[in-house]
Amino acid sequence: MDIPAFPYHIFPLGDSALTVDYGNCIDEAINREVIARFIQLRQEPLHGMIEVVPAYSSFTVYYDVFSVKKKAGSDRTAFDWMQEKVKERLAQTPDYEEETERIIHIPVCYEDEFAPDLRYLAAEKNITVDSVIQIHTSKPYKVYMLGFLPGFTYMGEVDDRIKMPRKPQPVSIAAGSVGIAGRQTGIYPLASPGGWQIIGSTPAVLFDVQKELPALLRAGDRVQFYSITSNEFYKIQNSSLPGENLGVEL
């Protein structure tokens, strides 16, 4: 896989992590680089590495300070040693088995009881509610990263016709709520305060601590939303395994 080179800088994050930053932006090419390096380091960990966490345009490497310091010797800090090893790895073309991109179909009910901000968004954009739904479901969205809450997905990018700023103050948001903030769309896996404009809700379970892989989605996935009725919502929600029959294309 040929991956373009992007400028980056490395800085410490506390005393046991470092971040490789490609710039504060939402860019699919840069995010591909981030995910590629995430997979590379996960499959070929550096000495002392505990975990690597990808974001939109950066990734963070967490490491065992004491283990790394033994390798670094007395003349270098753990950060200096780890930074050198990360730079060496970034100078290499990743050689790993690329993970297959998944397309996951997520049902969403856009009816009023599940969509407290949908009519407001439509009025602000001077389009119909049906148009908002059609636009939101018209294409798959890339999962750029997970964060904020366990399993919370940051996806993009929504059409300019339905992009909306966050609310000025957070409100209580139910688990499964599907929202828009700027050109991002995402799903709240758990009930939480939040400021995204809520336009629907899914009965799918996005995060389940009982599973070996608790999060349904992962960075690099593409999500295709499709509209369901409230009857279909409750049927899925009340099934023994809500969300288990989501369509997944590999």
C-alpha positions in Angstrom: 0.0 0.0 0.0 1.5 3.3 -1.0 0.9 6.0 1.6 1.7 9.6 1.0 4.1 11.4 3.3 2.6 14.2 5.4 4.5 16.7 7.6 4.1 16.0 11.3 5.5 17.0 14.7 5.8 14.9 17.8 5.2 16.2 21.3 4.9 14.6 24.8 1.6 14.0 26.3 2.3 13.8 30.0 5.2 11.7 31.1 4.2 8.3 29.6 2.8 9.1 26.1 3.6 11.0 22.9 1.4 12.3 20.1 2.2 12.4 16.4 0.3 15.3 15.0 -0.3 16.0 11.3 -2.2 19.2 11.9 -5.6 20.2 13.3 -7.8 19.3 10.4 -10.4 16.8 9.1 -8.8 15.3 6.0 -9.5 11.8 4.7 -6.0 11.3 3.2 -4.4 12.3 6.5 -6.8 10.1 8.4 -5.9 7.2 6.2 -2.2 7.8 7.1 -3.2 7.9 10.8 -5.1 4.6 10.6 -2.3 3.0 8.6 0.2 3.9 11.3 -2.2 2.8 14.0 -2.5 -0.6 12.4 1.3 -0.8 11.8 2.1 -0.1 15.4 -0.6 -2.3 16.7 0.7 -5.2 14.6 4.4 -4.4 15.2 4.6 -2.8 18.7 7.6 -0.7 19.8 9.4 -1.8 22.9 7.5 -0.6 25.9 4.5 0.4 24.0 1.2 -0.1 25.9 -1.4 1.2 23.4 -1.8 3.4 20.3 -4.9 5.5 19.9 -5.8 7.1 16.6 -7.7 10.5 16.2 -8.7 12.6 13.2 -5.2 13.8 12.3 -3.0 12.4 15.0 -2.2 9.3 17.0 -1.0 8.9 20.5 1.5 6.2 21.7 1.2 5.3 25.4 4.3 3.5 26.9 5.8 2.1 30.0 8.2 4.7 31.2 10.3 2.3 33.3 10.7 -0.3 30.6 11.6 2.4 28.0 14.0 4.1 30.3 16.0 0.9 30.7 16.4 0.9 26.9 17.2 4.6 26.7 20.0 4.5 29.2 21.1 7.3 31.5 21.8 9.9 28.8 18.3 10.1 27.3 14.8 10.4 28.6 12.1 7.8 27.9 10.4 10.4 25.7 13.5 11.0 23.6 14.1 7.3 23.1 10.5 6.6 22.1 10.4 9.7 19.8 13.5 8.4 18.0 11.9 4.9 17.5 8.6 6.4 16.3 10.4 8.6 13.8 12.3 5.5 12.5 9.0 3.7 12.1 7.4 6.7 10.3 10.3 6.7 7.8 9.4 3.2 6.8 6.6 2.2 4.4 4.1 0.2 6.5 4.4 -3.5 5.8 1.3 -5.1 7.3 -1.8 -7.0 6.4 -4.3 -4.2 5.6 -7.6 -4.4 7.4 -10.6 -4.7 5.1 -12.8 -1.7 5.0 -16.2 -2.5 6.4 -19.5 -0.9 5.4 -22.0 -1.1 8.2 -25.7 -0.3 7.7 -27.2 1.4 10.7 -31.0 1.8 11.1 -32.2 5.2 12.2 -35.7 6.4 13.2 -36.2 10.0 12.2 -39.7 10.4 13.7 -40.4 13.3 16.1 -40.1 11.3 19.3 -36.5 10.3 18.4 -35.5 13.5 16.7 -35.9 16.6 18.9 -33.8 18.9 16.7 -34.8 17.6 13.2 -37.6 20.1 12.5 -35.4 23.0 13.9 -32.6 22.0 11.6 -34.9 21.7 8.6 -36.4 25.2 9.3 -32.9 26.7 9.8 -31.8 25.3 6.4 -35.1 26.2 4.7 -35.6 22.6 3.5 -38.2 19.9 4.4 -37.7 17.3 7.0 -37.9 14.6 4.3 -35.1 16.4 2.5 -32.9 16.3 5.6 -33.5 12.6 6.0 -32.8 11.9 2.3 -29.6 13.9 2.4 -28.4 12.3 5.7 -29.0 8.8 4.3 -27.7 9.4 0.8 -24.1 8.4 1.3 -21.8 6.4 3.6 -19.8 8.3 6.2 -16.2 7.4 7.2 -15.6 6.8 10.9 -12.6 9.0 11.5 -12.2 8.2 15.2 -13.9 7.1 18.4 -13.8 9.1 21.6 -15.6 11.4 24.1 -17.7 8.4 25.3 -16.8 4.7 24.9 -17.8 3.8 21.3 -18.8 7.4 20.4 -18.2 7.8 16.6 -17.0 10.9 14.8 -18.0 10.5 11.2 -18.0 12.8 8.2 -18.5 14.6 6.3 -22.2 15.7 6.0 -23.5 17.6 3.1 -23.2 21.4 3.5 -27.0 21.6 3.2 -27.5 20.0 6.6 -24.4 21.0 8.5 -25.3 22.7 11.8 -23.3 24.2 14.7 -23.4 22.6 18.1 -25.9 23.9 20.7 -24.7 26.7 22.9 -25.3 24.6 26.0 -25.2 20.8 26.5 -28.5 19.0 27.1 -29.4 15.5 28.2 -29.1 13.1 25.2 -30.4 9.5 25.1 -28.3 6.5 24.1 -28.6 5.7 20.4 -29.2 9.4 19.4 -27.8 10.3 16.0 -26.6 13.9 15.7 -24.9 16.5 13.6 -22.2 19.0 14.7 -20.7 21.1 12.0 -19.9 18.7 9.2 -19.7 15.7 11.5 -22.3 13.2 12.3 -22.2 10.7 15.1 -24.0 8.3 17.4 -24.2 8.6 21.2 -23.6 5.0 22.5 -24.6 6.0 26.0 -26.9 8.6 27.6 -24.9 11.7 28.2 -24.9 15.5 28.2 -24.1 16.7 24.7 -24.4 19.6 22.3 -25.0 17.9 18.9 -28.2 18.5 17.0 -30.2 15.3 17.4 -32.0 14.3 14.2 -32.8 10.6 14.9 -32.0 7.5 17.0 -30.8 4.0 16.3 -31.9 0.8 18.2 -28.4 -0.7 17.4 -26.2 -1.2 20.4 -23.0 0.7 19.8 -21.1 -0.3 22.9 -21.5 -3.5 24.9 -19.0 -4.3 27.7 -20.0 -7.9 27.7 -18.4 -8.4 24.2 -14.8 -9.2 23.5 -14.8 -6.1 21.2 -17.2 -3.7 23.0 -17.5 -1.1 20.3 -19.6 -1.9 17.3 -17.7 0.5 15.0 -14.0 1.1 14.5 -11.9 3.9 12.9 -11.8 3.4 9.2 -15.3 1.9 8.9 -17.9 3.4 6.7 -21.5 3.8 8.0 -24.6 3.9 5.8 -27.7 5.1 7.6 -31.1 4.0 6.5 -34.5 5.2 7.7 -36.9 3.0 9.7 -40.3 3.5 11.3 -40.9 3.7 15.1 -42.5 0.2 14.9 -39.4 -1.1 13.4 -37.3 0.7 16.0 -39.1 -0.9 18.9 -39.1 -4.3 17.2 -35.3 -4.2 16.9 -34.9 -2.7 20.4 -37.0 -5.4 22.0 -35.3 -8.3 20.2 -33.0 -10.4 22.3 -29.9 -9.1 20.4 -30.7 -5.6 19.2 -28.5 -4.6 16.4 -27.0 -8.0 15.8 -28.6 -8.3 12.4 -27.0 -5.1 11.0 -25.9 -5.5 7.5 -22.1 -5.6 7.2 -20.4 -5.7 3.8 -16.7 -6.6 3.6 
